[in-house]
Amino acid sequence: MQDLSLHILDLVENSLRAGAKLIGISVFEDMEQDLLTVEIRDDGKGMDPQTCSQAADAFFTTKPRRRVGLGLALLAMAAKQAGGGLHISSLPGVGTTVRATFRLSHPDCKPLGDMSATLETLVAANPEVDFIYEHRRGAEVARLDTRKVRQS
């Protein structure tokens, strides 16, 4: 994948398959720490500890008729190549959080990409799901909460 917004799209599709009705997407650019953090949180069905520990393995998938699950593996590889890492936490019946970190100044750090188009696609294609998007860069914060948009 050429940019992080495509990884985010892929992870959100996993959340949707897990039955999530509320998905949080956070992007934090910390220039002082030279760190980019991307986090996706959902209230989907979650994973047991064994499934969670295997989720980033390219040769593990829970999808029928597939032998590989590349989404998390590719994100983990992109994070590692950019001096960061991937952390997955999940509880059955509660949901899952995926956090990827990248060194902003690393030459292999992928660009964020077109988050506006990614969000537009997700919201338009999934009107029954609520999304909370937050992008922080220093003191600047951009936020979208579809629950508040629906109330307007």
C-alpha positions as CSV (number, residue, x, y, z in Angstrom):
1,M,0.0,0.0,0.0
2,Q,1.3,3.4,-1.0
3,D,0.1,5.4,1.9
4,L,-1.2,5.0,5.4
5,S,-4.8,6.0,4.6
6,L,-5.1,2.8,2.6
7,H,-3.9,0.8,5.6
8,I,-6.5,2.6,7.7
9,L,-9.2,1.8,5.1
10,D,-8.2,-1.9,5.3
11,L,-8.2,-2.0,9.1
12,V,-11.6,-0.3,9.3
13,E,-12.9,-2.9,6.9
14,N,-11.8,-5.5,9.4
15,S,-13.7,-3.6,12.1
16,L,-16.8,-3.6,10.0
17,R,-16.5,-7.4,9.3
18,A,-16.3,-7.8,13.1
19,G,-19.6,-6.0,13.5
20,A,-18.4,-2.7,14.8
21,K,-21.0,0.1,15.1
22,L,-18.5,2.7,16.5
23,I,-15.1,3.1,15.0
24,G,-12.5,5.6,16.2
25,I,-9.6,6.6,14.0
26,S,-6.8,8.8,15.5
27,V,-3.8,10.2,13.9
28,F,-1.2,11.9,16.2
29,E,1.8,13.8,14.7
30,D,4.2,14.5,17.5
31,M,7.0,16.6,16.0
32,E,8.9,16.9,19.3
33,Q,9.0,13.1,19.7
34,D,9.4,12.5,15.9
35,L,6.5,10.1,16.1
36,L,3.4,9.5,14.0
37,T,0.8,7.3,15.7
38,V,-2.2,5.8,13.9
39,E,-4.8,4.1,16.1
40,I,-8.1,2.4,15.1
41,R,-10.5,1.4,17.9
42,D,-13.7,-0.5,17.4
43,D,-16.6,-2.0,19.4
44,G,-16.7,-5.1,17.3
45,K,-16.7,-8.7,18.5
46,G,-13.0,-8.6,19.6
47,M,-10.5,-11.5,19.6
48,D,-9.4,-14.0,22.1
49,P,-5.8,-13.8,23.2
50,Q,-4.6,-16.5,20.8
51,T,-6.3,-15.0,17.8
52,C,-5.0,-11.5,18.8
53,S,-1.4,-12.8,19.1
54,Q,-1.6,-14.3,15.6
55,A,-3.5,-11.4,13.9
56,A,-0.4,-9.7,12.4
57,D,0.9,-13.0,10.9
58,A,0.6,-12.9,7.1
59,F,-0.3,-16.6,7.1
60,F,-3.1,-16.3,9.6
61,T,-6.7,-15.3,8.7
62,T,-10.1,-15.9,10.1
63,K,-11.7,-15.3,6.6
64,P,-13.1,-18.4,5.0
65,R,-11.7,-19.3,1.6
66,R,-8.5,-17.4,2.3
67,R,-5.1,-18.6,3.3
68,V,-3.4,-15.4,4.1
69,G,-4.4,-12.2,6.0
70,L,-2.1,-9.4,4.8
71,G,-3.7,-6.2,6.1
72,L,-2.2,-6.2,9.6
73,A,1.0,-7.9,8.4
74,L,1.6,-5.2,5.8
75,L,0.9,-2.4,8.4
76,A,3.3,-4.1,10.9
77,M,6.0,-4.2,8.2
78,A,5.5,-0.6,7.2
79,A,5.7,0.5,10.8
80,K,8.9,-1.6,11.5
81,Q,10.5,-0.3,8.3
82,A,9.9,3.3,9.5
83,G,11.4,2.7,12.9
84,G,8.1,2.0,14.7
85,G,6.0,-0.9,15.6
86,L,2.5,-2.4,15.8
87,H,0.4,-3.2,19.0
88,I,-2.9,-5.0,19.0
89,S,-5.2,-5.3,22.0
90,S,-8.5,-6.9,22.0
91,L,-11.2,-8.4,24.3
92,P,-13.9,-10.7,23.1
93,G,-17.3,-8.9,23.2
94,V,-15.6,-5.6,23.8
95,G,-13.6,-4.7,20.7
96,T,-10.1,-4.2,19.3
97,T,-7.5,-1.4,19.2
98,V,-4.7,-1.4,16.7
99,R,-1.9,1.1,17.2
100,A,0.9,1.6,14.7
101,T,3.8,4.0,15.3
102,F,6.3,5.5,12.8
103,R,9.3,7.7,13.0
104,L,8.2,10.8,11.1
105,S,11.7,11.7,9.9
106,H,12.5,8.1,8.8
107,P,13.0,7.9,5.0
108,D,10.7,4.9,4.8
109,C,7.8,6.5,6.7
110,K,4.9,6.4,4.3
111,P,2.8,9.6,3.7
112,L,-0.5,9.7,5.5
113,G,-2.4,10.0,2.2
114,D,-5.9,11.4,1.5
115,M,-7.7,11.0,4.8
116,S,-10.6,13.2,3.6
117,A,-11.3,10.8,0.8
118,T,-10.9,7.7,3.0
119,L,-13.3,9.1,5.6
120,E,-15.8,10.2,2.9
121,T,-15.7,6.7,1.5
122,L,-16.2,5.0,4.9
123,V,-19.0,7.3,6.0
124,A,-20.9,7.1,2.7
125,A,-20.6,3.4,2.4
126,N,-21.5,2.6,6.0
127,P,-24.4,4.9,7.1
128,E,-25.3,2.6,10.0
129,V,-21.8,3.0,11.6
130,D,-20.6,5.9,13.6
131,F,-17.1,7.2,13.1
132,I,-14.9,9.4,15.3
133,Y,-11.9,10.8,13.5
134,E,-9.3,12.9,15.3
135,H,-6.1,14.3,13.8
136,R,-3.7,16.1,16.1
137,R,-0.6,17.9,15.0
138,G,1.0,19.9,17.8
139,A,-1.8,22.2,19.1
140,E,-3.9,21.8,16.0
141,V,-6.8,19.3,16.2
142,A,-9.2,18.3,13.5
143,R,-12.2,16.2,14.6
144,L,-15.2,14.6,13.0
145,D,-17.8,12.7,15.0
146,T,-20.6,11.4,12.8
147,R,-22.9,11.1,15.9
148,K,-22.8,14.9,16.2
149,V,-23.4,15.3,12.5
150,R,-26.5,13.1,12.6
151,Q,-27.9,15.3,15.5
152,S,-27.6,18.5,13.4
